[in-house]
Every structure is written in structure tokens, then in C-alpha cells.
């Protein structure tokens, strides 16, 4: 195995490589664009006339990244950090004028690009289909439980009607 301590030092100090590494770390990748477009679309449809706040920006980034990658996972934390890096701050340092959620959503959609907006729309449609499937499964299981409870009550009624009670005619 090669000893890494004897590697040439010129690679680590090359300013072009440092700049390329910094650019790669801060580049807006396609998954981040799709998540940003999804947030922009949600902001434009959910209470669009309210004022946009910094807490709303933080909440949407956290919710979308944990929905996609799982709550508390390292991938969700990475996606959240990338989203927050590329989503413009609302109060930087003070807003010149209040901005609505719809205006902020339009800025996010513009920054994400048209391909990411289309991908976010497909992702939202797939999420809606998955939600409908979950709801149908829950409705089916509730109907099964109600049917079983009803059949149990019906069987109990039949048994009590078939057995003679005291004081009946003999």
C-alpha cells in the first residue's frame, strides 16, 4: 500500500483545483433543483398571499428533504443543507419590502429551471398517486373491520333470537 504522506504537495496547493473543488461543492445539482422546484410550486399554491418568512423557508426545506430521504438520515441533512445554500434568504439582512410566498416561489422556480419544474410536477403527481393508494388501503381495512364487526353482531342476534327466553310459551 502506498504511503499517502509522501504524495506530492503540489496537488493540494494548486489554486485551480481548489477553485474547482469549491465550485463542485456549491454547484446546484439536479436533485436539488427538483426539490427547489417542488418547494416553489407548493409556495405558489398554499396560501400564496401571506408574507414569506425565514422560518417558512427553513421549514419547507427541512420537510421536503425529510420526505424524500427519510427523517433524520444523513442524506436528508445533506439535501437540506444544499437546499438552504441555494434558496435565497428572505431577510438578508433586512428585506427591502415584504415578499409574498407566491413571489418567492416564482423566484425558486426560475432558479430551478424548466426541466426541474417538469420533474417536480411528475414527482408531485407520483406523490399524489401514492397518497391515494395509501388512503384506499386504509379505507379497505376500515371497511373490512366494519364488515367483521357487523357479521359478529348479526351472528349474536341470530343466536339470541333462536334460543327461547324464560317465560315463553311451551
C-alpha positions, 0 to 999 in steps of 0.5 A: 500500500502506498504511503499517502504522506509522501504524495506530492504537495503540489496537488493540494496547493494548486489554486485551480483545483481548489477553485474547482473543488469549491465550485463542485461543492456549491454547484446546484445539482439536479436533485436539488433543483427538483426539490427547489422546484417542488418547494416553489410550486407548493409556495405558489399554491398554499396560501400564496398571499401571506408574507414569506418568512425565514422560518417558512423557508427553513421549514419547507426545506427541512420537510421536503428533504425529510420526505424524500430521504427519510427523517433524520438520515444523513442524506436528508441533512445533506439535501437540506443543507444544499437546499438552504445554500441555494434558496435565497434568504428572505431577510438578508439582512433586512428585506427591502419590502415584504415578499409574498410566498407566491413571489418567492416561489416564482423566484425558486422556480426560475432558479430551478429551471424548466426541466426541474419544474417538469420533474417536480410536477411528475414527482408531485403527481407520483406523490399524489398517486401514492397518497391515494393508494395509501388512503384506499388501503386504509379505507379497505381495512376500515371497511373490512373491520366494519364488515367483521364487526357487523357479521359478529353482531348479526351472528349474536342476534341470530343466536339470541333470537333462536334460543327461547327466553324464560317465560315463553310459551311451551 
